[in-house]
Amino acid sequence: MIIVTGSVTAKEGQFEPLRDACLAHVRRSRTEDGCISHAVHIDAENPLRLVFFEEWRDLPALQEHFVTPGIADLMNAVREHAASSEKITTYSAQKAPDQE
């Protein structure tokens, strides 16, 4: 399994349109082959920061996700509404034996 984390911080007064674009992206992503889970959360310490947490079946599924048309929509919204964005980080993981 591949785990992906990342975040974006909205410009002052731009949280709602950024959140809406992120939610649309999450909902699209959940329909993709290989998506196990995909979510965006509001940071409890910084209410302008949105944090992504994703689980993908494997690297090919994630690579396919990164070339879907919906990625361009999200990137356009980030350019327009975000003050900053963190680098996306990916991890290769497997469930612990007692969790399977």
Buried (B, 14 or more C-beta within 10 A) or exposed (E): BBBBBBBBBBBEEBBEBBBEBBEBBBEBBEEBEBBEEBBBEEEEEEEBBBBBBBBBEEEEBBEBBEEBEBBEBBBEBBEEBBEEBEEEEBEEEEEEEEEE
